[in-house]
Amino acid sequence: MILFLLLCALVLFIVTSWIYFLRDVRKYNVSGPTPYPVIGNGNLFLCDSNKFLGILSDLAIEYKDAYRIYIMSDRYFVLSHPKYIEQLISSTEIITKGISYDFLRPWLGDGLLTSTGPKWRSHRKFLTPAFHYNILHTFLPVFLKNGNILCDTLKKKADGSSIELFPVMAMAALDNITETIMGVSLDAQKEKDSKYVKSIDDISQIMATRMRDVFMGNNFFFSLTPHKRKHDKA
């Protein structure tokens, strides 16, 4: 009897989920891959992290200027046309972050990147003067030094084969950010075994996994995995 009731509840849940997707798709009338009950389009992203952007790019080619995807019941709109992107990033009203940003809060707190509303506006107003030309000009020696290190790194890797640029550029950016904002030189481009750099790399990979993985995005399932312990340690 209990098994029958559980089965009925499961069927009802699946049917309800399917009805939700059908109604939502019609409501917004934005093209995209057909969602499955419960998981939405989560099945598309059960892959290695290095294939994630390729899948999004393929969908952009297929659905042109904009498309929608569902991860579980969460809806995402992906924009590729400059006109739509400009409207979004120039808006001072559309500033509420998606739920994916919640994954960043244990690491970054509730700052400019993750906050919204009055707090976001006050933080932005406070930080804007820091990006004035005269301020940035004083950091040119830092940018030049780290830029030269970046060039040396790229020269060593220039053997005619393709390379993964993201890790190289990320370390250069980290050197610039920490040295200009925090006044601390990490030498991230040279010190590959730095504990700080390793922690950033670990937590960045975990965040990326949580954003694309149906089950890892759920706090309960995430708490049961080794990734949670690695996340807390980082």
Secondary structure, DSSP 8 states (H G I E B T S, - for coil): -HHHHHHHHHHHHHHHHHHHHHHHHHHH-------BTTTBTGGGG-S-GGGHHHHHHHHHHHHTTEEEEEETTEEEEEE-SHHHHHHHHT-SS-----GGGGGGHHHH-SSTTT--HHHHHHHHHHHGGGGSHHHHHTTHHHHHHHHHHHHHHHHHH-SSS---HHHHHHHHHHHHHIIIII-----TTT-TT-HHHHHHHHHHHHHHHHHH-TTTTSHHHHHTSHHHHHHHH-
